[in-house]
């Protein structure tokens, strides 16, 4: 193979598909390369789909996309060893004609999205590994694949090959990710009947629930857990910073087993048949670890660029948004007859900077550091809040003022007045 394309997209996940679709539907000659047997072959786990990003590209996606449930309720739980405190928001308004969030299974969804890319006119080739970028000096002019005669030329290469982005790293376009900058998440899919799921979570039809979980379940490591409903299954998982797994010596599967046995979780998945298990890396470095996003003949999108909002667990929408913005930039430059060089491709960076993507990433730029330095947020506070709730809700002849004083003493004993003030200030500074 020795053809010339307007653009080559490396990777067929949400960001790569968004970029390829945007360019192909505008008439560019696009090649998309995927090392898996088919798009989504490496993804057996479920995920959350944020409709807004996809709807802007494919307005009628709901008519045939493989969606599981639309989410009407969000729960947030803080666990100690045997209980949880939390909050939730549920609204019938989410039963709108065009819901905002869905649960999906990545394998069928990625295959569906890839078909849309093909229909738009892109050439999609799977089971093909990009071994390196072709360079003319410092300019990227194409890719070298593992196929015979596999050098392929292009005006621009879109790097969408995941959190490690080996293609960009080997070429020196971005640094290798460090263990403290990524989370390792493990997931299971527990199959139950639709009726049982609806009964357990007070749902009807295609309604769904998401539970975000933090606390002692991660044993002091920086991370969170989750549970959400699909049509006939429940996805449950937990993830922590990769370096923490190494430092604490706790295997990921052990955390997941403990999570499933927690009294607040166990009844929700009881009787489920486990058919799928998966582990994957998630970029968690935040705003401060976002690499250079463009250069001479290349742009980087999605997880490859570190675009994950860990606080709100948003990833697919950031991936599709950055992929779409990269595609739009390349289409504009092609129509204007401009070179795909560093100066012109800066439009992509400017688009991202002006969007919610970079604004949200920047808002939480200090939070990773705060959590790394203050592990008691994930251990001491969950225990204190659960103990406080238990004490206040126990009717035992002790007056409420006395109970409140005891709760106050427990907080001061555990953290001290200055410690509580310092913790509050650090959180406010991290999220303002």
C-alpha positions as a printed NumPy array, in Angstrom:
array([[  0.   ,   0.   ,   0.   ],
       [  1.491,   3.332,  -1.009],
       [ -1.383,   5.76 ,  -1.436],
       [ -1.768,   9.392,  -0.522],
       [ -4.679,  10.539,   1.637],
       [ -5.828,  13.914,   2.842],
       [ -5.791,  12.573,   6.396],
       [ -4.947,   9.39 ,   8.279],
       [ -6.63 ,   8.661,  11.607],
       [ -4.836,   6.254,  13.942],
       [ -7.375,   4.499,  16.166],
       [-11.09 ,   3.721,  15.894],
       [-12.383,   4.724,  19.326],
       [-14.828,   7.612,  19.878],
       [-12.257,  10.367,  19.244],
       [-10.851,   8.747,  16.104],
       [-14.308,   7.996,  14.764],
       [-15.434,  11.569,  15.398],
       [-12.426,  12.959,  13.541],
       [-12.73 ,  10.523,  10.629],
       [-16.495,  11.031,  10.3  ],
       [-16.212,  14.822,  10.367],
       [-13.561,  14.872,   7.647],
       [-15.044,  12.156,   5.436],
       [-18.534,  13.647,   5.32 ],
       [-16.953,  16.9  ,   4.161],
       [-15.386,  15.151,   1.19 ],
       [-11.814,  14.593,   2.351],
       [-10.043,  11.379,   1.431],
       [ -9.658,   9.741,   4.845],
       [ -7.967,   6.527,   5.947],
       [ -8.639,   5.168,   9.434],
       [ -6.414,   2.435,  10.853],
       [ -7.338,   0.181,  13.779],
       [ -5.158,  -2.559,  15.237],
       [ -8.111,  -4.554,  16.592],
       [ -9.936,  -7.233,  14.631],
       [-12.801,  -4.757,  14.329],
       [-13.613,  -1.39 ,  15.965],
       [-14.532,  -2.113,  19.568],
       [-12.873,  -5.535,  19.609],
       [-10.743,  -4.454,  22.596],
       [-13.764,  -3.097,  24.485],
       [-16.079,  -5.506,  26.258],
       [-17.094,  -3.155,  29.055],
       [-19.983,  -0.77 ,  29.309],
       [-19.713,   2.992,  29.374],
       [-21.651,   6.238,  29.634],
       [-22.529,   8.043,  26.411],
       [-23.133,  11.789,  26.615],
       [-25.58 ,  12.541,  23.841],
       [-24.72 ,  16.165,  23.158],
       [-21.337,  15.52 ,  21.531],
       [-22.652,  12.745,  19.279],
       [-25.877,  14.533,  18.417],
       [-23.972,  17.485,  16.993],
       [-22.383,  15.123,  14.465],
       [-25.214,  12.624,  13.903],
       [-28.508,  14.297,  14.895],
       [-30.603,  11.154,  14.381],
       [-28.218,   8.711,  16.126],
       [-30.992,   7.55 ,  18.476],
       [-32.822,   5.892,  15.604],
       [-30.32 ,   3.062,  15.191],
       [-27.434,   3.383,  17.683],
       [-27.099,   0.397,  20.089],
       [-28.122,   2.246,  23.252],
       [-28.845,   0.478,  26.538],
       [-30.756,   2.771,  28.933],
       [-31.195,   6.515,  29.29 ],
       [-30.164,   7.717,  32.727],
       [-32.845,   9.3  ,  34.902],
       [-31.09 ,   9.047,  38.267],
       [-27.597,   9.853,  39.5  ],
       [-26.513,   8.614,  42.923],
       [-23.302,   9.605,  44.718],
       [-22.222,   7.407,  47.609],
       [-19.475,   7.714,  50.202],
       [-18.658,   4.322,  51.713],
       [-17.07 ,   3.254,  54.947],
       [-16.565,  -0.429,  55.728],
       [-20.229,  -1.342,  56.162],
       [-22.464,   1.563,  55.178],
       [-22.786,   4.567,  52.92 ],
       [-24.004,   8.129,  52.993],
       [-24.801,  10.006,  49.866],
       [-27.168,  11.928,  47.713],
       [-28.984,  11.415,  44.477],
       [-30.826,  13.318,  41.83 ],
       [-33.738,  11.774,  39.971],
       [-36.001,  13.571,  37.564],
       [-38.785,  12.522,  35.244],
       [-37.599,  15.354,  33.021],
       [-34.826,  12.973,  31.893],
       [-37.582,  10.927,  30.228],
       [-37.527,  13.557,  27.518],
       [-37.815,  12.83 ,  23.836],
       [-34.056,  13.196,  23.425],
       [-32.362,  12.078,  26.664],
       [-28.995,  13.537,  27.621],
       [-27.118,  10.436,  28.837],
       [-27.204,   6.737,  28.039],
       [-25.471,   3.584,  29.14 ],
       [-23.903,   1.67 ,  26.261],
       [-21.808,  -1.419,  25.632],
       [-18.669,  -0.256,  23.905],
       [-18.131,  -3.175,  21.517],
       [-21.445,  -2.844,  19.623],
       [-21.425,   0.941,  19.899],
       [-17.926,   1.269,  18.429],
       [-18.91 ,  -1.035,  15.552],
       [-21.989,   1.103,  14.888],
       [-20.002,   4.348,  14.935],
       [-17.416,   2.835,  12.603],
       [-20.15 ,   1.946,  10.124],
       [-21.202,   5.602,  10.127],
       [-17.598,   6.533,   9.375],
       [-17.583,   4.139,   6.413],
       [-20.919,   5.459,   5.171],
       [-19.464,   8.972,   5.289],
       [-16.791,   7.831,   2.833],
       [-13.727,   6.966,   4.896],
       [-11.637,   3.87 ,   4.235],
       [-11.436,   1.886,   7.492],
       [ -8.814,  -0.856,   7.746],
       [ -8.607,  -3.067,  10.844],
       [ -5.984,  -5.528,  12.082],
       [ -3.34 ,  -2.999,  11.121],
       [ -0.742,  -1.654,  13.527],
       [  0.916,   1.693,  12.968],
       [  4.549,   1.043,  13.791],
       [  5.821,   4.586,  13.359],
       [  5.195,   7.947,  11.789],
       [  6.844,   8.858,   8.503],
       [  8.846,  12.044,   8.856],
       [ 10.337,  14.576,   6.488],
       [ 12.642,  16.373,   8.874],
       [ 10.298,  17.406,  11.712],
       [  7.16 ,  17.192,   9.576],
       [  4.839,  14.173,   9.769],
       [  3.988,  13.031,   6.248],
       [  2.302,   9.668,   6.884],
       [  2.528,   6.366,   8.747],
       [  4.38 ,   3.076,   8.495],
       [  2.194,   0.034,   9.164],
       [  2.923,  -3.639,   9.761],
       [  1.49 ,  -4.559,   6.358],
       [  3.664,  -5.372,   3.394],
       [  4.483,  -2.168,   1.571],
       [  2.71 ,  -0.437,   4.401],
       [  4.025,   3.128,   4.082],
       [  1.038,   5.462,   3.612],
       [  1.266,   9.201,   2.999],
       [ -1.098,  11.947,   4.131],
       [ -1.245,  15.702,   4.549],
       [ -2.049,  15.265,   8.234],
       [ -2.202,  12.438,  10.787],
       [ -4.758,  12.402,  13.623],
       [ -3.434,  10.502,  16.636],
       [ -6.343,   8.819,  18.432],
       [ -4.685,   5.62 ,  19.611],
       [ -5.533,   5.762,  23.305],
       [ -4.077,   6.75 ,  26.641],
       [ -0.578,   5.445,  25.917],
       [ -0.567,   6.897,  22.376],
       [  2.408,   4.745,  21.44 ],
       [  2.574,   6.249,  17.961],
       [  3.042,   9.777,  19.27 ],
       [  5.325,   8.662,  22.098],
       [  7.683,   6.734,  19.8  ],
       [  7.92 ,   9.781,  17.556],
       [  8.76 ,  12.035,  20.498],
       [  5.633,  14.152,  20.004],
       [  4.499,  13.614,  23.588],
       [  6.093,  12.136,  26.715],
       [  5.325,   8.619,  27.85 ],
       [  2.612,   8.514,  30.499],
       [  3.794,   7.881,  34.038],
       [  2.152,   5.467,  36.516],
       [  1.027,   8.37 ,  38.683],
       [ -0.779,   9.956,  35.718],
       [ -3.096,   7.072,  34.781],
       [ -5.703,   4.993,  36.553],
       [ -6.178,   1.276,  36.08 ],
       [ -9.87 ,   0.402,  36.109],
       [-11.326,  -3.102,  36.313],
       [-14.919,  -3.836,  35.37 ],
       [-17.369,  -6.704,  35.358],
       [-20.706,  -7.13 ,  33.649],
       [-23.317,  -8.988,  35.69 ],
       [-26.225, -10.294,  33.633],
       [-29.706, -10.09 ,  35.158],
       [-33.16 ,  -9.932,  33.655],
       [-34.56 ,  -6.555,  32.692],
       [-37.469,  -7.024,  35.109],
       [-35.178,  -7.682,  38.08 ],
       [-33.076,  -4.609,  37.28 ],
       [-36.175,  -2.437,  36.972],
       [-37.508,  -3.709,  40.292],
       [-34.246,  -3.255,  42.208],
       [-33.628,   0.259,  40.955],
       [-37.244,   1.466,  40.734],
       [-37.125,   1.819,  36.975],
       [-39.463,   1.264,  34.08 ],
       [-38.985,   0.687,  30.374],
       [-35.511,   1.885,  29.309],
       [-34.76 ,   4.088,  32.329],
       [-31.344,   3.75 ,  33.974],
       [-29.396,   4.574,  37.127],
       [-25.737,   5.489,  37.674],
       [-24.038,   5.237,  41.071],
       [-20.692,   6.972,  41.599],
       [-18.832,   5.622,  44.633],
       [-15.858,   6.766,  46.684],
       [-14.485,   6.173,  50.143],
       [-12.743,   3.445,  52.071],
       [-13.428,   0.959,  49.3  ],
       [-10.158,   2.085,  47.642],
       [ -8.14 ,   1.531,  50.87 ],
       [ -6.642,   5.009,  50.787],
       [ -5.628,   4.856,  47.151],
       [ -6.779,   7.669,  44.871],
       [ -9.711,   6.321,  42.929],
       [-13.444,   5.75 ,  42.65 ],
       [-15.922,   2.995,  41.872],
       [-19.146,   2.913,  39.889],
       [-22.233,   0.885,  39.117],
       [-24.74 ,   1.44 ,  36.341],
       [-27.613,  -0.34 ,  34.713],
       [-27.837,  -1.693,  31.176],
       [-30.856,  -3.349,  29.547],
       [-30.14 ,  -6.831,  30.86 ],
       [-26.997,  -6.374,  32.912],
       [-25.222,  -4.276,  35.516],
       [-21.746,  -2.863,  34.962],
       [-19.651,  -2.526,  38.099],
       [-16.048,  -1.455,  38.437],
       [-13.362,   0.326,  40.377],
       [-10.211,   2.161,  39.414],
       [ -7.202,   3.687,  41.176],
       [ -4.007,   5.421,  40.184],
       [ -1.611,   2.869,  38.734],
       [  1.282,   3.985,  40.942],
       [ -0.907,   3.459,  44.019],
       [ -1.553,  -0.15 ,  43.076],
       [  2.19 ,  -0.643,  42.989],
       [  2.921,   1.26 ,  46.217],
       [  0.084,  -0.273,  48.245],
       [  0.56 ,  -3.785,  46.904],
       [ -3.169,  -4.322,  46.409],
       [ -4.23 ,  -6.223,  43.264],
       [ -7.078,  -4.55 ,  41.318],
       [ -9.23 ,  -7.691,  41.288],
       [ -9.145,  -7.734,  45.085],
       [-10.601,  -4.235,  45.273],
       [-13.371,  -5.257,  42.918],
       [-14.155,  -8.372,  44.947],
       [-14.351,  -6.292,  48.129],
       [-16.61 ,  -3.775,  46.399],
       [-19.01 ,  -6.517,  45.333],
       [-19.189,  -7.815,  48.905],
       [-19.958,  -4.429,  50.473],
       [-23.376,  -4.46 ,  52.187],
       [-24.553,  -1.499,  50.108],
       [-23.559,  -3.115,  46.811],
       [-24.065,  -6.858,  47.231],
       [-27.908,  -6.833,  47.13 ],
       [-27.884,  -4.829,  43.889],
       [-25.929,  -7.454,  41.94 ],
       [-27.185, -10.584,  43.715],
       [-27.968, -13.432,  41.332],
       [-26.135, -11.873,  38.427],
       [-24.096, -14.037,  36.077],
       [-20.658, -12.605,  35.339],
       [-19.796, -12.981,  31.661],
       [-17.356, -10.164,  31.002],
       [-14.273,  -8.825,  32.777],
       [-12.068,  -6.048,  31.484],
       [ -9.243,  -3.779,  32.591],
       [ -8.102,  -0.594,  30.95 ],
       [ -6.068,   2.54 ,  31.589],
       [ -7.625,   5.99 ,  31.955],
       [ -5.661,   9.264,  31.743],
       [ -5.9  ,  10.994,  35.124],
       [ -3.132,  13.576,  34.942],
       [ -5.595,  16.373,  34.307],
       [ -4.982,  19.75 ,  32.761],
       [ -1.346,  19.991,  33.808],
       [ -0.454,  16.791,  31.932],
       [ -2.134,  17.599,  28.612],
       [  0.622,  17.318,  25.97 ],
       [  1.186,  19.507,  22.94 ],
       [ -1.937,  19.024,  20.832],
       [ -0.64 ,  19.799,  17.365],
       [  2.501,  20.105,  15.305],
       [  3.768,  19.999,  11.761],
       [  1.43 ,  17.536,  10.046],
       [ -0.265,  16.084,  13.15 ],
       [ -2.887,  16.59 ,  15.85 ],
       [ -3.741,  14.546,  18.928],
       [ -7.245,  13.904,  20.301],
       [ -9.221,  12.098,  23.02 ],
       [ -7.471,   9.909,  25.572],
       [ -4.221,  10.345,  23.641],
       [ -4.345,  13.998,  24.677],
       [ -5.327,  13.228,  28.278],
       [ -8.87 ,  14.52 ,  27.826],
       [-10.739,  12.962,  30.755],
       [-12.61 ,  14.924,  33.411],
       [-12.044,  12.583,  36.349],
       [-14.169,  14.634,  38.759],
       [-17.332,  14.181,  36.708],
       [-16.204,  10.913,  35.09 ],
       [-16.579,  12.393,  31.623],
       [-14.512,  10.908,  28.838],
       [-16.493,   9.914,  25.756],
       [-17.889,  13.41 ,  25.257],
       [-14.436,  14.982,  25.547],
       [-13.094,  12.374,  23.135],
       [-15.768,  12.988,  20.513],
       [-15.635,  16.761,  20.952],
       [-11.869,  16.994,  20.479],
       [-12.025,  14.547,  17.574],
       [-14.733,  16.6  ,  15.9  ],
       [-12.819,  19.846,  16.474],
       [ -9.669,  18.375,  14.974],
       [-11.674,  17.203,  11.959],
       [-13.342,  20.583,  11.519],
       [ -9.992,  22.357,  11.654],
       [ -8.472,  20.068,   9.031],
       [-11.493,  20.485,   6.729],
       [-11.268,  24.264,   6.985],
       [ -7.56 ,  24.319,   6.18 ],
       [ -8.047,  21.952,   3.243],
       [-10.799,  24.103,   1.774],
       [ -8.663,  27.205,   2.177],
       [ -5.712,  25.487,   0.534],
       [ -3.541,  26.035,   3.592],
       [ -0.697,  23.782,   4.675],
       [ -1.179,  21.409,   7.618],
       [  1.658,  22.979,   9.548],
       [  2.114,  23.947,  13.173],
       [  0.949,  27.511,  12.719],
       [ -2.254,  26.66 ,  10.866],
       [ -3.167,  23.662,  12.979],
       [ -3.093,  25.934,  16.018],
       [ -6.748,  26.565,  15.16 ],
       [ -7.47 ,  23.175,  16.684],
       [ -5.862,  24.134,  19.98 ],
       [ -7.773,  27.422,  19.961],
       [-11.044,  25.576,  19.404],
       [-10.374,  23.279,  22.322],
       [ -9.307,  26.18 ,  24.56 ],
       [-12.55 ,  28.033,  23.85 ],
       [-14.742,  24.993,  24.542],
       [-16.079,  23.443,  27.726],
       [-13.412,  20.744,  27.352],
       [-10.428,  22.851,  28.312],
       [-12.422,  25.123,  30.596],
       [-13.49 ,  22.135,  32.715],
       [-10.019,  20.586,  32.602],
       [ -8.537,  23.883,  33.792],
       [-11.146,  24.277,  36.546],
       [-10.043,  21.039,  38.222],
       [ -6.34 ,  21.324,  37.427],
       [ -5.262,  21.263,  41.09 ],
       [ -7.523,  18.484,  42.335],
       [ -5.239,  15.522,  41.474],
       [ -2.462,  17.016,  43.601],
       [ -4.804,  17.695,  46.514],
       [ -6.024,  14.08 ,  46.603],
       [ -2.526,  12.648,  46.308],
       [ -1.368,  14.697,  49.295],
       [ -4.501,  14.22 ,  51.423],
       [ -5.444,  10.536,  51.436],
       [ -7.654,  11.075,  54.488],
       [-10.3  ,  12.496,  52.144],
       [-10.79 ,   8.901,  51.008],
       [-10.533,   7.212,  54.396],
       [-11.099,   9.411,  57.436],
       [-13.916,  11.577,  56.099],
       [-16.041,   8.727,  54.719],
       [-15.814,   7.067,  58.127],
       [-16.64 ,  10.283,  60.006],
       [-19.653,  11.122,  57.835],
       [-21.054,   7.599,  58.064],
       [-20.583,   7.542,  61.844],
       [-22.268,  10.932,  62.133],
       [-25.266,   9.786,  60.101],
       [-25.589,   6.619,  62.158],
       [-25.457,   8.516,  65.434],
       [-28.004,  11.137,  64.404],
       [-30.457,   8.604,  62.998],
       [-30.29 ,   6.273,  66.006],
       [-33.112,   7.   ,  68.432],
       [-31.801,   5.917,  71.831],
       [-32.984,   8.472,  74.38 ],
       [-29.97 ,  10.755,  73.876],
       [-30.911,  14.306,  72.896],
       [-29.82 ,  15.662,  69.521],
       [-27.671,  18.471,  70.937],
       [-25.604,  15.943,  72.861],
       [-25.252,  13.855,  69.726],
       [-24.133,  16.894,  67.718],
       [-21.498,  17.728,  70.337],
       [-20.189,  14.162,  70.203],
       [-19.99 ,  14.289,  66.397],
       [-18.102,  17.576,  66.62 ],
       [-15.669,  16.098,  69.14 ],
       [-15.08 ,  13.11 ,  66.85 ],
       [-14.271,  15.349,  63.878],
       [-11.907,  17.479,  65.95 ],
       [-10.249,  14.392,  67.421],
       [ -9.675,  12.923,  63.98 ],
       [ -8.574,  16.064,  62.128],
       [ -8.24 ,  18.962,  64.659],
       [ -9.774,  22.384,  64.063],
       [ -6.85 ,  23.573,  61.972],
       [ -6.901,  20.355,  59.982],
       [-10.594,  20.787,  59.175],
       [-10.053,  24.389,  58.109],
       [ -7.051,  23.475,  55.993],
       [ -8.937,  20.617,  54.316],
       [-11.841,  22.891,  53.481],
       [ -9.582,  25.544,  51.994],
       [ -7.683,  23.011,  49.905],
       [-10.895,  21.609,  48.427],
       [-12.289,  25.063,  47.638],
       [ -9.066,  26.057,  45.935],
       [ -9.009,  22.843,  43.952],
       [-12.49 ,  23.212,  42.441],
       [-13.088,  26.945,  42.16 ]])
